[in-house]
Amino acid sequence: MRVLLLEDEYTLRISIEEFLENIGYEVDGFRDGEDAYDAFYSQQYDILLLDVNVPGMSGFELLKRLRDEGQKAPAIYLSARTQMSDLEEGYNLGCCDYIRKPFDLTELQFRITQACKSFYYHNENELRLAEGLVYDTEQFTLKKDDKNIELSKTEKEILGVLLRHHDQVVSVGMFQDEIWGEYVDPANIRVQINNLRKKLPKEVIKNRRGLGYIIER
C-alpha cells in the first residue's frame, strides 16, 4: 500500500512516515503541494494524506485539481483547521475523512484502514477468494482453512494490487508502476507473480495471455 503524504511540519511528517513504514506501508512525503501534485502523476498511490496549509498548492487546491481531472484515490485531511466550514469544504472536495490535529498515530492507522476498506473492498472485512481461502482487509493477511499463508513483502504487494483492481486485468506495467515505481525487468515481475500463484489454489489468479493477470470475484 503506497501513501502520498503532504505535510509541511517536518517533525510530524517524519513521525508519520516512520510509523506507517513500520507497519508495512510505503510512504512518499512532501512539504509542498506542487511537488505532491507532480509526484501523483509519476507514481501510483493508494491513498492521500493531506495537510491543508502548506507551501505552493494548498491541500484543498490539490484535491480539487485531482478530482477535476477524474482522479478518485481516497484522501484523508490532516489539519489544524477545525472550523465546521473547513470540514465542509474538505468533504465537498471529495475527501473520505478529516482528522483534526493533534491526533494519535494509531488513530491514523485505523482511519487509513477504514478508508481503504471502504473504497477498495466495499467495507467487507474478509474477501473469500476460493473455498477456505480468505483475505483479511484490515490485517492484510491471507488464510487457508484458518491457517496463515506466509507471503513475502513483494507477494503481499502483488496480491494487494490484484485485489484493489479485482475483476480487472492488471498488466505487468501496472505492477511495475504500483509496486516498484521504476523500471523492473518484466521477467522478474512474472517470476514474483508465479511464486505467489504457487501458494494459492490454481483458479485464484488467472493469466490473460498477452494482457496480464486478474482475480475475479
C-alpha positions in Angstrom: 0.0 0.0 0.0 1.6 3.3 -1.1 0.8 6.6 0.6 1.2 10.1 -0.6 1.7 12.3 2.5 1.6 16.1 2.2 2.7 17.7 5.5 4.9 20.8 5.8 5.7 20.3 9.6 9.0 18.3 9.4 8.8 16.5 12.7 5.2 15.4 12.2 5.9 14.3 8.6 8.8 12.2 9.6 6.9 10.7 12.5 4.0 9.7 10.2 6.4 8.3 7.6 8.3 6.2 10.2 5.1 4.9 11.9 3.4 3.9 8.6 6.5 2.3 7.2 7.0 0.3 10.4 3.6 -1.3 9.8 4.2 -2.1 6.2 3.1 0.9 4.2 5.3 2.7 1.6 5.2 6.5 2.1 6.4 9.4 0.0 6.4 12.6 2.0 6.2 16.1 0.6 6.0 19.6 2.2 4.9 21.5 -0.9 1.6 20.9 -2.7 3.0 21.5 -6.1 5.6 18.8 -5.5 2.9 16.4 -4.3 0.8 17.1 -7.3 3.7 16.3 -9.7 4.5 13.1 -7.7 0.9 11.9 -8.0 1.4 11.6 -11.8 4.8 9.9 -11.5 3.7 7.2 -9.1 0.6 5.2 -8.3 -0.8 6.0 -4.8 -3.4 4.0 -3.0 -4.3 6.8 -0.5 -3.6 10.5 0.0 -2.9 12.1 3.4 -3.2 15.9 3.0 -2.4 18.8 5.3 -4.3 22.0 4.2 -2.0 24.9 4.9 1.2 24.0 3.0 3.6 25.9 0.7 2.7 26.0 -3.0 -0.7 24.5 -3.7 -2.8 24.0 -0.6 -4.3 20.6 0.3 -7.7 21.9 -0.7 -6.5 23.1 -4.1 -4.6 19.8 -4.7 -7.6 17.6 -4.1 -9.9 19.8 -6.1 -7.5 19.7 -9.0 -7.1 15.9 -8.9 -10.9 15.4 -8.6 -11.5 17.8 -11.5 -9.0 15.6 -13.5 -11.0 12.5 -12.7 -8.7 11.0 -10.0 -10.6 9.1 -7.4 -7.9 7.8 -4.9 -9.2 8.1 -1.3 -8.0 11.1 0.6 -7.8 12.0 4.3 -7.2 15.5 5.5 -4.9 16.0 8.5 -5.4 19.6 9.5 -5.2 22.1 12.4 -8.1 23.9 10.7 -11.1 22.8 12.7 -13.9 25.1 11.8 -17.0 23.3 10.5 -16.6 25.3 7.3 -13.2 23.7 6.8 -14.6 20.2 7.3 -17.5 21.0 4.9 -15.0 22.2 2.2 -12.9 19.1 2.6 -15.8 16.7 2.2 -17.3 18.7 -0.6 -13.9 18.4 -2.4 -14.1 14.6 -2.1 -12.2 13.6 0.9 -13.3 10.5 2.8 -12.2 11.6 6.2 -11.0 14.7 8.1 -8.7 14.3 11.1 -8.1 17.3 13.4 -4.6 17.9 14.7 -3.2 16.8 17.1 -4.1 13.1 16.6 -2.7 9.8 17.7 -0.8 7.8 15.1 -2.7 4.7 15.9 -5.9 6.5 15.2 -4.5 7.5 11.8 -3.7 3.8 11.1 -7.3 2.9 11.9 -8.7 5.7 9.7 -6.4 4.7 6.8 -7.5 1.0 7.1 -11.2 2.0 7.1 -10.8 4.4 4.2 -9.1 1.7 2.1 -11.5 -1.0 3.1 -14.5 1.2 2.2 -13.0 2.4 -1.1 -11.4 -0.8 -2.4 -13.2 -3.6 -0.7 -16.7 -2.1 -0.2 -16.5 -2.4 3.6 -16.0 -6.2 3.6 -13.9 -7.4 6.5 -13.0 -10.5 4.6 -12.7 -11.4 1.0 -13.4 -15.0 0.1 -11.2 -15.9 -2.8 -11.8 -19.6 -3.0 -13.0 -22.4 -0.8 -11.4 -21.9 2.6 -9.2 -19.0 1.3 -9.8 -15.7 3.0 -8.1 -12.3 2.7 -8.4 -10.0 5.8 -8.9 -6.5 4.6 -7.9 -5.0 8.0 -4.8 -7.0 8.7 -3.9 -7.6 5.0 -3.3 -11.2 5.7 -4.2 -14.3 3.8 -5.5 -17.6 5.4 -6.3 -21.0 4.0 -8.6 -23.1 6.3 -7.8 -20.6 9.1 -4.0 -21.0 8.7 -1.9 -18.1 7.7 -0.2 -18.3 4.3 3.2 -16.8 4.6 3.9 -14.3 1.8 7.0 -12.2 1.1 6.7 -8.4 1.1 6.5 -8.4 -2.7 4.0 -11.2 -2.9 1.7 -9.2 -0.4 2.0 -6.2 -2.6 1.2 -8.1 -5.8 -1.9 -9.6 -4.2 -2.9 -6.2 -2.9 -2.7 -4.7 -6.4 -4.8 -7.6 -7.8 -7.4 -7.3 -5.1 -7.7 -3.5 -5.4 -8.3 -4.0 -9.1 -10.4 -7.1 -8.8 -12.3 -8.1 -11.9 -9.8 -6.0 -14.0 -6.8 -7.3 -15.9 -3.6 -6.0 -14.3 -0.7 -5.7 -16.7 2.9 -6.2 -15.9 3.4 -2.4 -16.4 0.7 -1.7 -13.8 2.5 -3.9 -11.3 5.7 -2.1 -12.1 4.1 1.3 -11.5 2.2 0.5 -8.4 4.8 -1.6 -6.6 8.3 -0.5 -7.8 7.7 2.9 -9.2 10.5 2.4 -11.6 11.6 0.1 -14.4 11.9 -3.6 -13.4 12.6 -6.4 -15.8 9.2 -7.8 -16.7 10.6 -11.3 -16.5 11.5 -10.7 -12.8 7.9 -9.4 -12.2 6.4 -12.6 -13.7 8.7 -14.7 -11.5 7.3 -13.0 -8.4 3.7 -13.4 -9.6 4.3 -17.1 -10.4 5.8 -17.6 -6.9 2.6 -16.1 -5.4 0.4 -18.3 -7.6 2.1 -21.4 -6.4 1.0 -20.6 -2.8 -2.7 -20.3 -3.9 -5.3 -22.5 -5.4 -4.8 -22.6 -9.2 -8.0 -20.8 -10.0 -7.4 -17.7 -7.9 -5.0 -15.7 -10.1 -5.8 -16.1 -13.7 -3.4 -15.3 -16.6 -4.8 -13.4 -19.5 -2.2 -14.2 -22.1 -0.6 -11.1 -23.6 -2.6 -8.9 -21.3 -1.9 -9.6 -17.6 -3.4 -11.2 -14.5 -6.8 -11.0 -12.9 -8.6 -12.0 -9.7 -12.3 -12.4 -10.4 -14.8 -12.1 -7.6 
